[in-house]
Amino acid sequence: MNWELLTSPEFEKAVKKCGRVCLLPFGVVEKHGDHLPLGMDAIAIHEVATKAAERETAMVFPSFYLGQICEARHVPGTIALRPDLLAPVLENMCDEIGRNGFTKVLIVNGHGGNIDFLKFFSMTMLGRDKEYMLYVCQPWCDNKEASAHLESPSGGGHGGEAETSVMMHLCPEIVKYRTYGKYGKALGRFDRFRKEGVESGIWWYADYPGHFAGDQTPCTAQKGKKIQQAHVNTLVRQIRVVKKDDAPARLYREFLKRAKKPANRFP
């Protein structure tokens, strides 16, 4: 069920029908080489969420395009919301989902650059008192079923084999697959720091200033279909465990209660 496609009366009934579980597809607007659309992550993850919700009933929120993408501000088309604004906007969005009757909000992330931000964001909920339980998942991350269909290491990287194949399957008419950028190899300008365990936000630009980390491995719509299906299969399992297991919500309420009066008494 897609939130934006329902009438208000239909929506009211759907909240209960889907077990009060809402999926929030979380993407970004950024460059993916010279051949893929700027909204690729959001387009792909919304499709994954929609297909998964058809198999394991859940509400699918409209695509959230405003992800963490400060590292791509130097290339045309990027929309990088200020960091101090992004978290409150996302929290407000989750609050609105909760206000509409959902008790479980599952952020379905489709962008690698959102991972660390979402880990931090989910931890901040321990300092909030919400009526809903927040979860985060990345159905594409370390997905062995999807990787089995790929020829290149790590799926070809950003804008590479996996992402290009997926878009050739979903939106072939907007993929300029004959115009690959020829600048997808890491420059290694941050390697000496990485080797010593030193991190910095500039690492991505240091390696991929053209915001493309792909290769020339053949991409096909057939691969893309299989990859998307693998992501859907994973998300279906993730939705099921969220729907069936109330332990996290129970522990959340317990934690908030104990946090008001800290004490060294444990179960």
C-alpha contacts under 8 A as a table, 3 or more apart, distances in Angstrom:
res1	aa1	res2	aa2	distance
1	M	5	L	7.92
1	M	6	L	7.87
1	M	14	A	7.77
1	M	50	T	7.20
1	M	53	A	6.75
1	M	54	E	7.20
1	M	57	T	7.47
1	M	58	A	6.54
1	M	59	M	5.09
1	M	60	V	5.93
2	N	5	L	5.54
2	N	6	L	6.86
2	N	50	T	7.10
2	N	59	M	6.04
2	N	60	V	4.78
2	N	61	F	6.34
2	N	62	P	7.24
3	W	6	L	5.77
3	W	11	F	7.17
3	W	59	M	6.35
3	W	60	V	5.80
3	W	61	F	5.36
3	W	62	P	6.61
4	E	61	F	7.34
4	E	62	P	6.42
6	L	10	E	5.76
6	L	11	F	5.69
7	T	10	E	5.13
7	T	11	F	6.01
8	S	11	F	5.01
8	S	12	E	6.30
9	P	12	E	5.23
9	P	13	K	6.67
10	E	13	K	5.41
10	E	14	A	6.10
11	F	14	A	4.88
11	F	15	V	6.31
12	E	15	V	5.68
12	E	16	K	7.61
13	K	16	K	5.88
13	K	17	K	6.44
14	A	17	K	4.78
14	A	18	C	6.06
14	A	59	M	7.63
15	V	18	C	5.65
15	V	19	G	6.71
15	V	20	R	5.22
15	V	21	V	7.68
15	V	59	M	7.34
15	V	101	G	6.63
15	V	102	F	6.82
16	K	19	G	5.22
16	K	20	R	5.61
17	K	20	R	7.45
17	K	57	T	7.67
18	C	21	V	5.99
18	C	57	T	5.11
18	C	58	A	4.59
18	C	59	M	6.36
19	G	57	T	7.83
19	G	58	A	7.13
19	G	243	K	7.07
20	R	58	A	7.57
20	R	59	M	7.92
20	R	101	G	6.58
20	R	102	F	4.34
20	R	103	T	5.59
20	R	104	K	6.40
21	V	58	A	5.47
21	V	59	M	6.32
21	V	102	F	5.77
21	V	103	T	6.47
21	V	104	K	4.85
21	V	105	V	6.04
21	V	106	L	7.46
21	V	243	K	6.98
22	C	58	A	5.75
22	C	59	M	4.55
22	C	60	V	5.86
22	C	61	F	6.80
22	C	97	I	7.53
22	C	102	F	6.48
22	C	104	K	6.37
22	C	105	V	5.04
22	C	106	L	6.18
23	L	49	A	6.97
23	L	58	A	6.85
23	L	59	M	5.96
23	L	60	V	4.85
23	L	61	F	5.94
23	L	105	V	6.06
23	L	106	L	4.86
23	L	107	I	5.88
23	L	108	V	6.43
24	L	60	V	6.33
24	L	61	F	5.12
24	L	62	P	7.29
24	L	63	S	7.17
24	L	64	F	7.26
24	L	105	V	7.06
24	L	106	L	6.02
24	L	107	I	4.59
24	L	108	V	5.70
25	P	42	A	7.06
25	P	45	I	6.01
25	P	46	H	5.41
25	P	49	A	6.76
25	P	60	V	7.53
25	P	61	F	6.81
25	P	62	P	7.25
25	P	63	S	5.41
25	P	64	F	6.10
25	P	107	I	6.02
25	P	108	V	4.71
25	P	109	N	6.02
25	P	110	G	7.17
26	F	42	A	6.41
26	F	45	I	7.34
26	F	46	H	7.99
26	F	63	S	6.44
26	F	64	F	4.95
26	F	65	Y	6.41
26	F	66	L	7.79
26	F	67	G	6.89
26	F	107	I	6.52
26	F	108	V	5.84
26	F	109	N	4.73
26	F	110	G	5.90
26	F	111	H	7.42
27	G	39	G	7.70
27	G	41	D	5.14
27	G	42	A	4.08
27	G	43	I	7.87
27	G	45	I	7.14
27	G	63	S	7.24
27	G	64	F	5.96
27	G	65	Y	4.92
27	G	66	L	6.78
27	G	67	G	5.74
27	G	109	N	6.36
27	G	110	G	5.16
27	G	111	H	5.50
27	G	114	N	7.96
28	V	39	G	6.45
28	V	41	D	6.22
28	V	42	A	6.01
28	V	64	F	7.50
28	V	65	Y	4.49
28	V	66	L	5.25
28	V	67	G	4.53
28	V	68	Q	7.09
28	V	69	I	7.15
28	V	79	I	7.67
28	V	111	H	6.70
29	V	38	L	5.22
29	V	39	G	4.92
29	V	40	M	7.67
29	V	41	D	7.69
29	V	42	A	7.70
29	V	65	Y	6.09
29	V	66	L	6.91
29	V	67	G	7.45
29	V	69	I	7.90
29	V	77	G	7.29
29	V	78	T	5.51
29	V	79	I	5.59
29	V	80	A	7.88
30	E	38	L	4.86
30	E	39	G	6.68
30	E	69	I	7.23
30	E	72	A	6.72
30	E	77	G	6.40
30	E	78	T	4.60
30	E	79	I	6.89
31	K	34	D	7.55
31	K	36	L	7.59
31	K	37	P	7.26
31	K	38	L	5.14
31	K	72	A	7.50
31	K	75	V	7.10
31	K	76	P	7.52
31	K	77	G	6.87
31	K	78	T	6.69
31	K	211	H	6.41
31	K	212	F	7.73
32	H	35	H	6.99
32	H	36	L	5.39
32	H	37	P	6.82
32	H	38	L	6.45
32	H	40	M	7.66
32	H	158	H	6.60
32	H	159	G	4.78
32	H	211	H	6.66
32	H	212	F	5.94
33	G	36	L	6.39
33	G	158	H	7.86
33	G	159	G	5.64
33	G	180	Y	6.72
33	G	181	G	5.80
33	G	210	G	7.39
33	G	211	H	6.33
33	G	212	F	4.63
33	G	213	A	7.81
33	G	214	G	7.81
34	D	176	K	7.49
34	D	179	T	6.31
34	D	180	Y	5.85
34	D	181	G	5.59
35	H	175	V	5.70
35	H	176	K	4.33
35	H	177	Y	5.49
35	H	178	R	7.48
35	H	179	T	5.76
35	H	180	Y	5.86
35	H	181	G	7.70
36	L	40	M	6.82
36	L	159	G	7.06
36	L	164	T	6.93
36	L	167	M	7.51
36	L	174	I	7.31
36	L	175	V	5.38
36	L	176	K	6.53
36	L	177	Y	7.74
37	P	40	M	5.40
37	P	174	I	6.99
37	P	175	V	7.12
38	L	77	G	6.89
38	L	78	T	7.55
39	G	42	A	5.50
39	G	43	I	6.05
39	G	65	Y	7.52
40	M	43	I	5.15
40	M	44	A	6.07
40	M	167	M	7.29
41	D	44	A	5.35
41	D	45	I	6.11
41	D	110	G	5.35
41	D	111	H	5.86
42	A	45	I	5.38
42	A	46	H	5.97
42	A	63	S	6.22
42	A	64	F	7.11
42	A	65	Y	6.08
42	A	110	G	6.45
42	A	111	H	7.96
43	I	46	H	5.47
43	I	47	E	6.39
43	I	63	S	7.71
44	A	47	E	5.25
44	A	48	V	6.34
44	A	110	G	7.38
44	A	166	V	7.41
44	A	167	M	7.46
44	A	170	L	7.69
45	I	48	V	4.91
45	I	49	A	6.14
45	I	108	V	7.28
45	I	109	N	7.11
45	I	110	G	5.17
46	H	49	A	5.06
46	H	50	T	6.09
46	H	62	P	7.79
46	H	63	S	6.10
47	E	50	T	5.07
47	E	51	K	6.15
48	V	51	K	5.32
48	V	52	A	6.07
48	V	228	Q	6.69
48	V	229	Q	7.91
48	V	231	H	6.63
48	V	232	V	5.26
48	V	235	L	7.72
49	A	52	A	5.15
49	A	53	A	6.03
49	A	60	V	6.61
49	A	108	V	7.38
49	A	232	V	7.15
49	A	235	L	7.36
50	T	53	A	5.21
50	T	54	E	6.47
50	T	60	V	6.35
51	K	54	E	5.24
51	K	55	R	6.95
51	K	232	V	6.52
52	A	55	R	5.34
52	A	56	E	6.13
52	A	57	T	7.90
52	A	232	V	5.26
52	A	233	N	7.13
52	A	235	L	6.20
52	A	236	V	5.20
53	A	56	E	4.93
53	A	57	T	4.76
53	A	58	A	5.00
53	A	59	M	6.96
53	A	60	V	7.20
53	A	236	V	7.34
54	E	57	T	5.80
54	E	58	A	7.74
55	R	236	V	6.97
56	E	236	V	6.00
56	E	239	I	6.89
56	E	240	R	6.89
58	A	239	I	7.94
64	F	67	G	7.57
66	L	79	I	7.02
66	L	80	A	7.05
66	L	81	L	6.52
66	L	86	L	7.42
67	G	80	A	7.25
67	G	81	L	7.49
67	G	86	L	7.51
67	G	111	H	7.83
67	G	113	G	7.90
67	G	114	N	6.24
68	Q	80	A	6.60
68	Q	81	L	7.37
68	Q	83	P	7.53
68	Q	86	L	7.77
68	Q	113	G	6.04
68	Q	114	N	5.40
68	Q	117	F	7.07
69	I	72	A	5.75
69	I	73	R	7.27
69	I	78	T	7.67
69	I	79	I	7.48
69	I	80	A	5.38
69	I	81	L	7.98
69	I	113	G	6.45
69	I	114	N	7.80
70	C	73	R	5.58
70	C	80	A	5.59
70	C	81	L	7.99
71	E	74	H	7.66
71	E	201	G	7.56
71	E	202	I	7.23
71	E	204	W	6.91
71	E	205	Y	6.62
72	A	75	V	5.82
72	A	78	T	6.34
72	A	80	A	7.87
72	A	205	Y	7.96
72	A	211	H	6.90
73	R	76	P	7.65
73	R	78	T	5.91
73	R	79	I	7.51
73	R	80	A	6.62
75	V	78	T	6.50
75	V	210	G	7.70
75	V	211	H	7.77
81	L	85	L	6.68
81	L	86	L	5.92
82	R	85	L	5.25
82	R	86	L	6.14
83	P	86	L	5.16
83	P	87	A	6.89
84	D	87	A	6.53
84	D	88	P	7.44
85	L	88	P	5.63
85	L	89	V	6.21
86	L	89	V	5.26
86	L	90	L	6.21
87	A	90	L	5.20
87	A	91	E	6.07
87	A	121	F	6.90
88	P	91	E	4.98
88	P	92	N	5.97
89	V	92	N	5.10
89	V	93	M	6.16
90	L	93	M	5.00
90	L	94	C	6.26
91	E	94	C	5.08
91	E	95	D	6.09
92	N	95	D	4.92
92	N	96	E	6.19
93	M	96	E	5.13
93	M	97	I	6.37
94	C	97	I	5.02
94	C	98	G	6.23
94	C	105	V	7.04
95	D	98	G	4.97
95	D	99	R	6.04
95	D	130	K	7.88
96	E	99	R	4.88
96	E	100	N	6.31
97	I	100	N	5.28
97	I	101	G	7.04
97	I	102	F	6.12
97	I	105	V	7.56
98	G	101	G	5.40
98	G	102	F	4.71
98	G	103	T	6.08
98	G	104	K	7.80
98	G	105	V	7.63
98	G	131	E	6.92
98	G	132	Y	5.86
99	R	102	F	7.12
102	F	105	V	6.99
102	F	132	Y	6.79
103	T	131	E	6.65
103	T	132	Y	4.18
103	T	133	M	6.10
104	K	132	Y	5.41
104	K	133	M	4.86
104	K	134	L	6.11
104	K	135	Y	7.52
104	K	242	V	7.75
104	K	243	K	7.99
105	V	132	Y	6.91
105	V	133	M	6.18
105	V	134	L	4.99
105	V	135	Y	6.13
106	L	134	L	6.05
106	L	135	Y	4.62
106	L	136	V	5.52
106	L	137	C	7.21
107	I	134	L	7.59
107	I	135	Y	6.11
107	I	136	V	4.70
107	I	137	C	6.34
108	V	136	V	6.14
108	V	137	C	5.24
108	V	138	Q	6.01
108	V	139	P	7.45
109	N	114	N	7.14
109	N	115	I	7.52
109	N	136	V	7.21
109	N	137	C	6.12
109	N	138	Q	5.12
109	N	139	P	7.73
110	G	114	N	7.99
110	G	138	Q	6.58
110	G	140	W	7.54
111	H	114	N	5.52
111	H	115	I	7.27
112	G	115	I	5.62
113	G	116	D	7.12
113	G	117	F	7.69
114	N	117	F	5.22
114	N	118	L	5.94
115	I	118	L	5.27
115	I	119	K	6.28
116	D	119	K	5.08
116	D	120	F	6.35
117	F	120	F	5.24
117	F	121	F	6.05
118	L	121	F	4.74
118	L	122	S	5.93
118	L	136	V	7.26
119	K	122	S	5.34
119	K	123	M	6.36
119	K	136	V	7.94
120	F	123	M	5.15
120	F	124	T	6.42
121	F	124	T	5.23
121	F	125	M	7.01
122	S	125	M	5.48
122	S	126	L	7.79
122	S	134	L	6.90
122	S	135	Y	7.32
122	S	136	V	7.50
123	M	126	L	5.75
123	M	127	G	7.89
124	T	127	G	5.45
124	T	128	R	6.93
125	M	128	R	4.88
125	M	129	D	7.35
125	M	130	K	7.59
125	M	134	L	7.76
126	L	129	D	7.55
126	L	252	Y	7.54
126	L	255	F	7.93
126	L	256	L	7.18
127	G	256	L	7.95
129	D	256	L	7.07
130	K	133	M	7.16
132	Y	249	A	7.85
133	M	248	P	7.58
133	M	249	A	5.66
133	M	252	Y	7.79
137	C	238	Q	7.67
138	Q	141	C	5.45
139	P	143	N	7.05
139	P	231	H	5.29
139	P	232	V	7.42
139	P	234	T	5.55
139	P	235	L	5.45
140	W	143	N	5.41
140	W	146	A	7.67
140	W	231	H	5.40
140	W	234	T	7.93
142	D	147	S	7.96
143	N	146	A	5.45
143	N	147	S	6.21
143	N	230	A	7.56
143	N	231	H	7.35
143	N	234	T	7.94
144	K	147	S	4.92
144	K	148	A	6.19
145	E	148	A	5.46
145	E	149	H	7.54
145	E	227	I	7.73
145	E	230	A	5.68
146	A	149	H	5.79
146	A	150	L	7.31
146	A	226	K	7.01
146	A	227	I	4.71
146	A	228	Q	7.71
146	A	230	A	5.26
146	A	231	H	7.03
147	S	150	L	5.26
147	S	154	S	7.77
147	S	155	G	6.90
147	S	227	I	7.75
149	H	223	K	6.35
149	H	226	K	7.23
149	H	227	I	7.03
150	L	153	P	7.93
150	L	155	G	5.95
150	L	161	E	7.33
150	L	162	A	7.04
150	L	223	K	7.60
151	E	155	G	7.25
151	E	217	T	7.09
152	S	155	G	5.34
152	S	156	G	5.19
152	S	161	E	7.07
152	S	215	D	8.00
152	S	217	T	6.45
153	P	156	G	5.78
153	P	157	G	7.76
154	S	157	G	5.85
155	G	160	G	6.56
155	G	161	E	5.47
155	G	162	A	4.97
155	G	163	E	7.84
156	G	159	G	7.43
156	G	160	G	4.25
156	G	161	E	4.78
156	G	162	A	6.49
156	G	213	A	7.25
156	G	214	G	4.92
156	G	215	D	5.61
156	G	217	T	7.26
157	G	160	G	5.00
157	G	161	E	7.32
157	G	162	A	7.80
157	G	212	F	7.91
157	G	213	A	4.99
157	G	214	G	4.82
157	G	215	D	7.53
158	H	163	E	7.31
158	H	211	H	7.75
158	H	212	F	5.63
158	H	213	A	4.61
158	H	214	G	5.51
159	G	162	A	7.71
159	G	163	E	5.55
159	G	164	T	6.12
159	G	212	F	5.88
159	G	213	A	6.32
159	G	214	G	5.27
160	G	163	E	5.74
160	G	164	T	5.82
160	G	212	F	7.91
160	G	213	A	6.67
160	G	214	G	3.76
160	G	215	D	5.66
160	G	216	Q	7.55
160	G	217	T	7.76
161	E	164	T	5.39
161	E	165	S	5.94
161	E	214	G	6.95
161	E	215	D	7.09
161	E	216	Q	7.58
161	E	217	T	6.00
161	E	218	P	6.83
161	E	219	C	5.35
162	A	165	S	5.25
162	A	166	V	6.18
162	A	219	C	7.44
162	A	223	K	7.76
162	A	224	G	6.74
162	A	227	I	7.35
163	E	166	V	5.14
163	E	167	M	6.33
163	E	224	G	7.68
164	T	167	M	5.25
164	T	168	M	6.12
164	T	175	V	7.69
164	T	177	Y	7.65
164	T	219	C	6.31
164	T	220	T	7.88
164	T	224	G	7.60
165	S	168	M	5.00
165	S	169	H	6.30
165	S	219	C	4.96
165	S	220	T	5.00
165	S	221	A	5.23
165	S	222	Q	7.50
165	S	223	K	5.83
165	S	224	G	4.17
165	S	225	K	7.81
166	V	169	H	5.15
166	V	170	L	6.22
166	V	221	A	6.57
166	V	223	K	7.24
166	V	224	G	3.72
166	V	225	K	6.42
166	V	227	I	6.89
166	V	228	Q	6.60
167	M	170	L	4.90
167	M	171	C	5.27
167	M	172	P	6.29
167	M	175	V	6.76
167	M	221	A	7.56
167	M	224	G	6.96
168	M	171	C	5.60
168	M	172	P	4.23
168	M	173	E	7.86
168	M	175	V	6.31
168	M	220	T	6.56
168	M	221	A	4.77
168	M	224	G	6.72
169	H	172	P	6.08
169	H	220	T	7.60
169	H	221	A	4.18
169	H	222	Q	6.81
169	H	224	G	5.31
169	H	225	K	5.72
170	L	221	A	7.97
170	L	224	G	7.94
170	L	225	K	7.95
171	C	174	I	5.87
171	C	175	V	6.92
172	P	175	V	5.40
172	P	221	A	7.87
176	K	179	T	5.77
176	K	180	Y	7.79
177	Y	180	Y	6.33
180	Y	216	Q	7.79
181	G	184	G	6.81
181	G	212	F	7.30
183	Y	208	Y	7.83
183	Y	210	G	6.63
183	Y	212	F	6.84
183	Y	213	A	7.68
184	G	208	Y	6.88
184	G	210	G	7.57
184	G	211	H	7.92
184	G	212	F	5.01
184	G	213	A	4.22
184	G	214	G	4.98
184	G	215	D	6.24
185	K	207	D	7.86
185	K	208	Y	7.29
185	K	213	A	6.10
185	K	214	G	7.29
185	K	215	D	7.61
186	A	207	D	4.63
186	A	208	Y	5.78
186	A	213	A	7.04
187	L	206	A	6.92
187	L	207	D	4.68
187	L	208	Y	6.74
188	G	191	D	5.17
188	G	206	A	7.07
188	G	207	D	5.44
189	R	192	R	7.70
189	R	206	A	5.27
189	R	207	D	6.01
190	F	193	F	5.58
190	F	194	R	6.27
190	F	203	W	5.95
190	F	206	A	5.97
190	F	207	D	6.93
191	D	194	R	4.98
191	D	195	K	5.95
192	R	195	K	5.19
192	R	196	E	6.68
193	F	196	E	5.27
193	F	197	G	6.39
193	F	198	V	5.04
193	F	199	E	6.98
194	R	197	G	5.02
194	R	198	V	5.40
194	R	199	E	6.49
195	K	198	V	7.50
199	E	203	W	7.39
200	S	203	W	5.85
201	G	204	W	7.27
202	I	205	Y	5.49
202	I	206	A	6.09
203	W	206	A	4.99
203	W	207	D	6.39
204	W	207	D	5.27
204	W	208	Y	5.77
204	W	209	P	7.38
205	Y	208	Y	5.06
205	Y	209	P	4.55
205	Y	210	G	7.90
205	Y	211	H	7.45
206	A	209	P	6.31
208	Y	211	H	5.28
208	Y	212	F	6.20
208	Y	213	A	6.45
209	P	212	F	7.81
219	C	223	K	7.09
219	C	224	G	7.99
220	T	223	K	5.31
220	T	224	G	6.41
221	A	224	G	4.84
221	A	225	K	6.16
222	Q	225	K	5.17
222	Q	226	K	6.46
223	K	226	K	5.25
223	K	227	I	6.12
224	G	227	I	5.04
224	G	228	Q	6.07
225	K	228	Q	5.23
225	K	229	Q	6.15
226	K	229	Q	5.05
226	K	230	A	6.21
227	I	230	A	5.10
227	I	231	H	6.39
228	Q	231	H	5.06
228	Q	232	V	6.16
229	Q	232	V	4.94
229	Q	233	N	6.11
230	A	233	N	5.10
230	A	234	T	6.35
231	H	234	T	5.18
231	H	235	L	6.24
232	V	235	L	5.10
232	V	236	V	6.12
233	N	236	V	5.22
233	N	237	R	6.61
234	T	237	R	5.32
234	T	238	Q	6.35
235	L	238	Q	4.84
235	L	239	I	6.06
236	V	239	I	5.20
236	V	240	R	6.27
237	R	240	R	5.12
237	R	241	V	6.41
238	Q	241	V	5.39
238	Q	242	V	6.33
239	I	242	V	5.14
239	I	243	K	6.09
240	R	243	K	5.12
240	R	244	K	6.07
241	V	244	K	5.26
241	V	245	D	5.83
242	V	245	D	5.70
242	V	246	D	7.47
243	K	246	D	7.55
245	D	248	P	7.55
246	D	249	A	5.50
246	D	250	R	6.28
247	A	250	R	5.04
247	A	251	L	6.07
248	P	251	L	5.10
248	P	252	Y	6.00
249	A	252	Y	4.97
249	A	253	R	6.38
250	R	253	R	5.38
250	R	254	E	6.32
251	L	254	E	4.91
251	L	255	F	5.95
252	Y	255	F	5.08
252	Y	256	L	6.22
253	R	256	L	5.26
253	R	257	K	6.26
254	E	257	K	5.25
254	E	258	R	6.24
255	F	258	R	5.15
255	F	259	A	5.94
256	L	259	A	5.06
256	L	260	K	6.67
257	K	260	K	5.64
257	K	261	K	7.35
258	R	261	K	5.36
258	R	262	P	5.76
258	R	263	A	7.59
259	A	262	P	5.28
